[in-house]
Amino acid sequence: MELNNQIAELAPTGIAGVTASDLPTPAEKVRAWWRKARRVYPEATLRAWRFDWAAFLAFCKPRGLLPLPALPSTVAAYIEACGEASKKPATVRRYLATIACAHRAAKLLNPNDDEDVKLALKGLYNRSPMRQRQAKALGWHQIKRFLITAGVGIRADRERALLCVGYDTMARRSELVALNVEDFSFLSDGSGRVLIRRSKTDQAGEGSVAYLSPDTVGYLKIWLGVSRITRGAVFRRLIGRGRIGARLQVDSIAQTFKRVAEFVGMTEDERKQVSGHSIRVGATQDMLALNIDLASVMQAGRWKTTAMPMRYGEEVQAGRGGMARAAKAQGRG
């Protein structure tokens, strides 16, 4: 259900004496904001907002609570309910960000600023570990093994191109499926460039250019040749024994990576940890292991801060840190 349709349910008749006519202005403001947001935000972000808001509505409606404007006590109770449902702190923080976004769009005070909400969130942190499980890395070692052993066929050709382009560009799922033929250019030295038109950290759509190795260009050209794709979406569904379908959906990326992980011999537990971020994690770890400086890693992954590349590469960094060097110097390593 679209968010602007959900707005119509924000003030049902008979809740705490409030009628729909009492709140036309905030609802209309959110509707107007949503119409604009749909033109400028990526579909993955819009989908997350829809899901998060639907979850908050599902909590409020049976309890007779008003979601917009939401009382701090309502949001605090929602946090408690999320904790009882074993929601991860990171998931709850995302829910709260969506609630705050809806209130900003309606020009209302953010209930999350209230001390009761902050205390409820702190209580959730105390009960649940804040550390998120990191996606299992798919690095060059695993990708190379797939490239060599995947065999022949149009599906193998697509997966090779997808893996190599994903690795070189460190593209997020939404960025990878959004690539069009027109975004690529090939240079005389065999390498290539691709324009990432919009990303999570580039909501204004200024775009950034990523590098493609000659090997990646070769696999990409093979895929484009066998699929006969000359314009529009590069990575598309395969129907039956090779009929080319529509653009891949974001969720297809994680499924593809899991199939690759199984093909290269990862264990069942490892495959469960593979996600759409796995190549991004693997590329980060590979670059840090090669002593590529953090600024260059951030540029390749289009990060604005050091937080995520440091998180992805913490195992590599630990092995090269002060104590690791001391252990080797002391003859313990």
GIJO-V94689 format. One record per helix or strand of 2 or more residues. SS is the DSSP state (@ for helix, = for strand). FROM is the first residue (numbers start at 1). TO is the last residue. If there is no record, write none. Layout:
{{SS,FROM,TO} {SS,FROM,TO}}
//
This chain:
{{@,3,9} {@,20,40} {@,43,61} {@,72,84} {@,89,105} {@,111,113} {@,115,127} {@,140,149} {@,154,169} {@,173,177} {@,181,183} {=,184,186} {=,192,196} {=,208,212} {@,214,227} {=,236,239} {=,243,247} {@,250,263} {@,268,272} {@,278,289} {@,294,301} {@,307,312} {@,314,319} {@,322,329}}
//
